[in-house]
Every structure is written in structure tokens, then in C-alpha cells.
């Protein structure tokens, strides 16, 4: 099976997906570019097509409205775009972090290329870290990613990572994209790193707010009925009354007690059964006091499921999903549903 991951570099412990080239800390951007497979640039060429005239002669004609993007090193095609498309170069993603790492104490942790160069990213630790209690520590990161195949705008996103389980969660920030808490630059607009940093500069202060939310979640005790209703809402986009929660809880556990094949009788039953088991003491860090029988534990079960347990064709497909695709959307729904329990 072909991998989506072209190349990746990292510092510290091997990432949860087990992929990439390990670097020693504080390497210059140029080393990161080479080891992360980002030391090439996007070239473009006008699109032409072949036609045949009335004499049967082949003609090569231009299509002025379109360009093909391709890699400078392998000449492999990446996508076909309009003349108005503003591409972002792999090295621009890394250069975004140069002054942050050299002057502001940020530290690049991973960077790499997906889908043969169609998507690339870099992730840096901001230096923000909070222990909710004991060893339950979360660190703050900035993820910057883009794509040239139409699947992703250039996206700068604050992310928290729970150390005990390496679960990732996009931080919900106010005043930007309400559904994602990110800064997005469409490819119809020129990439301006300084402008993004100005917007993110306001958002850095939201770290304390984010961790306050996590603390509130850790203090919100939940029943098994509430847990079942929460997972139902996350996976099936439902909103149940208390009576409906009790009824769904009873039905679900009758199926379990009778050894029924719950994933056939319950929408997304297999996934819901998995996350319920993880919540009830079998997930990473599930027995820590902050997670046990709390709304925070519910959210951690969703993030662990997305990052580590959800079915994927390969680990690199999982990486793409958990940061940019359906896995990221699942975690966002999990966060929104959890916050409804406290606000």
C-alpha cells in the first residue's frame, strides 16, 4: 500500500505514528528542510492539451486559464489550479518559525510532507505548559500547514497535546473561526506570515482560557448515562433529554449484557463501545483523578480514539485525518459537546 507520508523529521521521542527522521534539538531551519523532505519548491507551467485537426494532424493548444503545479526536484505533478492561485512553498512553512525559534523560545518538534508533496506542515512547541494536577500535563503548540491540491487552506492552529497519552486537540479560540479556532488563509490570497503572527499573537493569551476550560471539565462529574449520551451526540449528532438518555443507556447495556452485536443495532455502535471502554478505565490516563468519571475523561477518550484507535489504512493516513480530516472534525465535536456540560 502506498504511503501518504513522503518524509518527516522530529525531535524528542518517536511520534505516536512511529514515522520520521530523528533530529537533535535546536537544528537550523535549513537542516529541518532537508530532513523533513521540504527542500524543494513548487514550480508551475501553463496547461496545454492535444487536439486533432480536420486533416488528422495532432495539435498542442494552450489552456490559458489553468496552470499545473509540480515539484522542482522530481517534476511530479501536484495539482491543476487557476491562474489566480497563490501557492505557498514548503520552505515558507518552515521560515514562518525562524524568528519564533531563534528569538521567542519556540521549538520545532515535527515537520513533514504528505501525499507526495500535496500537503506539508510544521509543528512547534510554544513553551506553554500546564499541569492540571500531578503528572497530567498539557503542552501548547502551533501547527502551520498547507496544501496545493485544494484540500486545505494555509492554516495556523493552536493545539494542545496531553503528554500522558499524546492526544492532540485544537484549541477553541474566540474571535476567529468560531468552528475551529484557527487562522486560515485561502489560496486566493497571498500568504503573509507577519499578518498571521499578529493574529496568533492575540490568540497566545487564550492558552490560560483553554486550560481553565479543561480544569472545569475535570471537575464536572458524569454518570454512565451522561457518558452514553455524550458519545451518542459526538458520533451521531444527537441531543437527548434526560429521559431519553436513560432509555438509550438501558437499551445499550441490555445489548451488551445479551452479547448482542451492538455495532449492528446501534449507529456507530462499535466506536461508541470502544470509547466507553476507554472512558471506564482502559484508556491512556483514564485512571488519573482528573479524567476518571469526568467530562474531561470523556473528551480524552474521543481524542485518544481519533489519534490512536480509529480505523485507518495506515499510520500516515491516520496522521492526515487526525490533524486535517475527519478525525479532527470528530475531536472538534467532542470538545463542543464537552463544553456544553459546563457552560
C-alpha positions as CSV (number, residue, x, y, z in Angstrom):
1,X,0.0,0.0,0.0
2,X,1.3,3.4,-1.0
3,X,2.0,5.7,1.9
4,X,0.7,9.3,2.2
5,X,3.8,10.4,4.1
6,X,6.6,11.4,1.8
7,X,9.1,12.4,4.6
8,X,9.1,13.7,8.1
9,X,11.5,14.9,10.8
10,X,11.1,15.2,14.5
11,X,12.9,15.9,17.8
12,X,12.5,14.1,21.1
13,X,10.6,10.9,21.4
14,X,9.4,8.9,18.4
15,X,6.0,10.3,17.4
16,X,3.0,8.1,18.2
17,X,2.7,7.1,14.5
18,X,6.3,5.8,14.6
19,X,7.4,7.7,11.4
20,X,10.2,10.1,10.5
21,X,13.9,11.1,10.8
22,X,15.0,12.0,14.3
23,X,17.0,15.2,14.8
24,X,18.8,16.6,17.8
25,X,17.3,19.8,19.4
26,X,17.8,23.3,18.1
27,X,18.7,22.4,14.5
28,X,18.6,25.3,12.0
29,X,15.7,25.7,9.5
30,X,18.0,24.5,6.7
31,X,18.5,21.1,8.4
32,X,14.8,20.8,9.1
33,X,14.1,21.5,5.4
34,X,16.3,18.7,4.2
35,X,15.4,16.1,6.8
36,X,11.7,16.8,6.6
37,X,11.7,16.5,2.8
38,X,10.8,20.2,2.3
39,X,14.0,21.3,0.5
40,X,12.3,21.7,-2.9
41,X,9.8,24.3,-4.3
42,X,6.6,24.3,-6.3
43,X,7.0,25.2,-9.9
44,X,4.2,25.9,-12.4
45,X,3.6,25.6,-16.1
46,X,0.7,26.6,-18.3
47,X,-1.7,23.8,-19.2
48,X,-1.8,22.6,-22.8
49,X,-3.9,19.9,-24.4
50,X,-3.7,17.8,-27.5
51,X,-6.3,18.0,-30.3
52,X,-6.7,16.8,-33.8
53,X,-7.5,19.0,-36.9
54,X,-9.6,18.0,-39.8
55,X,-6.5,16.6,-41.6
56,X,-5.9,14.2,-38.7
57,X,-2.8,16.2,-37.5
58,X,-2.1,16.5,-33.8
59,X,-2.1,20.0,-32.4
60,X,-0.9,21.1,-28.9
61,X,-3.0,24.1,-27.8
62,X,-2.7,26.2,-24.6
63,X,-5.4,26.5,-21.9
64,X,-4.6,29.9,-20.6
65,X,-6.9,29.8,-17.6
66,X,-5.1,26.9,-15.9
67,X,-1.7,26.0,-14.6
68,X,-0.2,22.7,-13.4
69,X,1.9,22.8,-10.2
70,X,4.8,20.3,-10.0
71,X,7.8,19.6,-7.7
72,X,11.1,21.1,-8.7
73,X,13.1,18.0,-7.7
74,X,11.1,15.1,-9.2
75,X,8.9,17.1,-11.6
76,X,6.0,15.1,-10.3
77,X,2.6,16.8,-10.8
78,X,0.8,18.1,-7.7
79,X,-2.4,19.7,-9.0
80,X,-4.0,21.8,-11.7
81,X,-5.0,25.3,-10.5
82,X,-6.3,28.6,-11.8
83,X,-4.0,31.5,-12.8
84,X,-5.2,33.3,-9.7
85,X,-4.0,30.6,-7.3
86,X,-1.4,31.7,-4.8
87,X,0.9,28.8,-3.9
88,X,2.8,28.5,-0.6
89,X,6.2,27.0,-0.7
90,X,7.4,24.2,1.7
91,X,10.2,26.4,2.9
92,X,7.8,29.2,3.7
93,X,6.1,27.0,6.2
94,X,9.4,26.4,8.0
95,X,10.5,30.0,7.6
96,X,7.4,31.0,9.5
97,X,9.1,29.6,12.6
98,X,12.6,31.1,12.2
99,X,12.2,34.2,14.4
100,X,9.9,32.3,16.8
101,X,12.6,29.6,17.4
102,X,15.6,32.0,17.3
103,X,14.1,34.8,19.4
104,X,10.9,33.7,21.2
105,X,11.7,30.3,22.7
106,X,9.6,28.2,20.3
107,X,11.0,24.8,19.4
108,X,10.2,22.9,16.2
109,X,9.1,19.4,17.0
110,X,7.8,17.8,13.8
111,X,7.6,18.8,10.1
112,X,6.9,16.8,7.0
113,X,5.3,16.2,3.7
114,X,2.2,14.2,2.9
115,X,0.7,12.9,-0.3
116,X,3.9,13.2,-2.4
117,X,4.1,17.0,-1.7
118,X,0.5,17.9,-2.0
119,X,0.3,18.7,1.7
120,X,3.0,19.8,4.2
121,X,3.2,21.1,7.7
122,X,5.4,22.1,10.7
123,X,4.5,21.8,14.4
124,X,6.4,23.9,17.1
125,X,6.1,23.8,20.9
126,X,5.3,27.3,22.2
127,X,6.8,26.8,25.6
128,X,3.4,27.0,27.3
129,X,2.8,24.0,29.6
130,X,0.2,23.4,32.4
131,X,-0.2,20.6,34.8
132,X,-3.9,20.3,35.7
133,X,-2.9,18.0,38.6
134,X,0.1,15.9,39.3
135,X,1.6,14.4,36.2
136,X,-1.4,15.3,34.0
137,X,0.5,17.8,31.8
138,X,-0.6,19.5,28.6
139,X,1.8,21.5,26.3
140,X,0.9,24.2,23.8
141,X,1.9,24.0,20.1
142,X,1.4,26.0,16.9
143,X,0.6,23.9,13.8
144,X,1.1,25.5,10.4
145,X,0.0,23.5,7.3
146,X,-1.0,24.0,3.7
147,X,-1.9,22.0,0.6
148,X,-1.7,22.6,-3.1
149,X,-4.4,20.1,-4.1
150,X,-7.4,22.1,-3.0
151,X,-7.9,20.1,0.3
152,X,-6.7,22.7,2.8
153,X,-6.2,26.4,3.0
154,X,-3.0,27.6,4.6
155,X,-3.9,27.0,8.3
156,X,-2.3,28.2,11.5
157,X,-3.8,26.5,14.5
158,X,-3.1,26.4,18.2
159,X,-3.0,22.8,19.5
160,X,-2.7,21.3,22.9
161,X,-1.1,17.8,23.5
162,X,-1.8,15.8,26.6
163,X,1.6,14.3,27.4
164,X,0.4,11.1,29.2
165,X,-1.3,9.9,26.0
166,X,0.0,12.1,23.2
167,X,-3.6,13.1,22.4
168,X,-3.9,16.2,20.2
169,X,-6.7,18.8,20.5
170,X,-7.2,22.0,18.5
171,X,-7.7,24.8,21.0
172,X,-11.1,26.5,20.6
173,X,-10.3,30.2,20.4
174,X,-12.7,33.2,20.4
175,X,-12.9,35.9,17.8
176,X,-11.5,33.9,14.8
177,X,-13.0,30.9,13.1
178,X,-15.7,30.0,15.6
179,X,-15.9,26.4,14.5
180,X,-12.2,25.7,14.5
181,X,-10.3,28.3,16.4
182,X,-7.8,28.7,13.6
183,X,-6.4,31.3,11.2
184,X,-7.0,30.4,7.6
185,X,-5.5,32.0,4.5
186,X,-7.3,30.9,1.3
187,X,-5.1,30.3,-1.7
188,X,-6.8,33.2,-3.5
189,X,-4.9,35.4,-1.0
190,X,-1.1,35.9,-0.8
191,X,0.4,34.2,2.3
192,X,1.6,36.9,4.8
193,X,3.5,35.3,7.7
194,X,3.7,38.5,9.7
195,X,-0.1,39.1,9.5
196,X,-0.7,35.5,10.7
197,X,1.6,36.0,13.6
198,X,-0.2,39.2,14.6
199,X,-3.5,37.3,14.6
200,X,-1.9,34.5,16.6
201,X,-0.3,36.9,19.0
202,X,-3.7,37.7,20.3
203,X,-4.5,34.0,20.5
204,X,-1.5,33.1,22.5
205,X,-3.2,34.6,25.5
206,X,-6.1,32.1,25.1
207,X,-3.9,29.3,26.4
208,X,-4.9,30.1,30.0
209,X,-8.5,30.2,28.9
210,X,-8.2,26.8,27.2
211,X,-6.6,25.2,30.3
212,X,-9.3,26.8,32.5
213,X,-11.9,25.1,30.4
214,X,-10.0,21.8,30.7
215,X,-9.9,22.2,34.5
216,X,-13.6,22.9,34.6
217,X,-14.2,19.8,32.6
218,X,-12.1,17.8,35.0
219,X,-14.3,19.0,37.9
220,X,-17.6,18.0,36.1
221,X,-18.5,14.5,37.3
222,X,-20.6,12.5,34.8
223,X,-22.8,9.4,35.2
224,X,-22.7,6.4,32.9
225,X,-26.0,7.7,31.4
226,X,-24.4,11.0,30.6
227,X,-21.4,9.3,29.2
228,X,-23.5,7.2,26.8
229,X,-25.5,10.3,25.7
230,X,-22.3,12.3,25.2
231,X,-20.8,9.6,22.9
232,X,-24.1,9.3,21.1
233,X,-24.1,13.1,20.5
234,X,-20.5,13.1,19.3
235,X,-20.8,10.2,16.9
236,X,-24.4,10.6,15.8
237,X,-25.0,14.3,16.2
238,X,-27.9,13.8,18.6
239,X,-29.1,15.8,21.6
240,X,-31.1,13.8,24.1
241,X,-33.3,14.7,27.1
242,X,-32.6,13.2,30.5
243,X,-35.3,10.6,30.0
244,X,-34.0,9.8,26.5
245,X,-30.5,9.5,27.9
246,X,-31.8,6.9,30.5
247,X,-33.7,5.0,27.8
248,X,-30.7,4.9,25.4
249,X,-28.4,3.8,28.3
250,X,-30.7,1.0,29.2
251,X,-31.1,-0.2,25.6
252,X,-27.4,-0.1,25.0
253,X,-26.4,-2.1,28.1
254,X,-29.1,-4.6,27.5
255,X,-27.4,-5.3,24.2
256,X,-24.1,-5.6,25.9
257,X,-25.5,-7.9,28.6
258,X,-27.1,-10.1,26.0
259,X,-23.9,-10.3,24.0
260,X,-25.7,-8.6,21.1
261,X,-23.6,-7.3,18.2
262,X,-24.0,-3.7,19.2
263,X,-22.3,-2.2,16.2
264,X,-25.1,-3.6,14.0
265,X,-28.0,-2.4,16.2
266,X,-26.6,0.9,17.3
267,X,-25.4,3.7,14.9
268,X,-21.6,3.8,15.2
269,X,-22.0,1.2,18.0
270,X,-18.6,-0.3,17.6
271,X,-16.9,3.1,18.0
272,X,-19.2,4.0,20.9
273,X,-18.5,0.8,22.7
274,X,-14.7,1.3,22.2
275,X,-14.7,4.9,23.7
276,X,-17.0,3.8,26.6
277,X,-14.5,1.1,27.5
278,X,-11.6,3.6,27.2
279,X,-13.5,6.0,29.4
280,X,-14.2,3.3,32.0
281,X,-10.6,2.9,32.9
282,X,-9.0,1.3,29.8
283,X,-7.8,4.5,28.0
284,X,-4.4,6.1,28.4
285,X,-4.5,8.2,31.6
286,X,-8.2,7.2,32.2
287,X,-7.5,6.3,35.8
288,X,-6.0,9.6,36.7
289,X,-8.2,11.6,39.0
290,X,-8.8,14.4,36.5
291,X,-10.2,12.0,33.9
292,X,-11.9,9.3,35.9
293,X,-15.7,9.8,35.7
294,X,-15.4,13.4,34.4
295,X,-16.3,15.4,31.3
296,X,-12.5,15.8,30.8
297,X,-12.2,12.0,30.7
298,X,-15.0,11.9,28.0
299,X,-13.1,14.3,25.8
300,X,-9.8,12.4,26.4
301,X,-11.5,9.2,25.2
302,X,-12.6,10.9,22.0
303,X,-9.1,12.4,21.3
304,X,-7.4,9.1,22.0
305,X,-9.8,7.2,19.8
306,X,-9.2,9.6,17.0
307,X,-5.4,9.7,17.4
308,X,-4.7,6.1,18.2
309,X,-7.6,3.7,17.8
310,X,-9.8,4.8,14.9
311,X,-9.5,2.6,11.8
312,X,-7.1,3.9,9.2
313,X,-5.4,2.4,6.1
314,X,-2.0,3.3,7.6
315,X,-0.4,5.5,10.3
316,X,0.2,8.2,7.8
317,X,-3.5,8.2,6.8
318,X,-4.3,8.5,10.5
319,X,-2.0,11.5,10.9
320,X,-3.6,13.2,8.0
321,X,-7.1,12.5,9.4
322,X,-6.4,13.5,13.0
323,X,-4.9,16.9,12.1
324,X,-6.8,17.8,8.9
325,X,-9.6,15.5,8.2
326,X,-12.5,13.5,9.7
327,X,-10.5,12.7,12.9
328,X,-10.0,16.4,13.5
329,X,-13.8,17.0,13.0
330,X,-14.6,14.2,15.4
331,X,-12.4,15.8,18.1
332,X,-14.0,19.2,17.5
333,X,-17.5,17.8,18.0
334,X,-16.2,16.1,21.2
335,X,-14.8,19.4,22.5
336,X,-18.1,21.2,21.7
337,X,-20.2,18.6,23.4
338,X,-18.0,18.5,26.5
339,X,-18.1,22.3,26.8
340,X,-21.9,22.2,26.8
341,X,-21.7,20.3,30.0
342,X,-20.1,23.2,31.8
343,X,-21.3,26.3,30.0
